[in-house]
């Protein structure tokens, strides 16, 4: 399991997260974000073929052509876990966004 944490980009109020998919596998399979915060998720598709990234719990669907990237805005999310997949390769392309309570 690989963990990614949200980082704030200077001048932007929303955390921006970056993940990639290659060989039909997300190379960050658990993304930890602060609960109740809107985030921008940038997905880099390193494969030569397109992938459809989708999540029923997060209510998004996005096709990302091969060797390009795309993004979606997610949230604000209540505390919990939210699954997403690469619909063209669901056996290998799956990941989780984990929204956790901010620590003071």
Secondary structure by P-SEA (a helix, b strand, c coil): cbbbbbbbcccccbbbbbbbbccccccccbbbbbccbbbbbbbbbcccbbbbbbbccccbbbbbccccccccccccccbbbbbbccccccccbbbbbbbbcccc
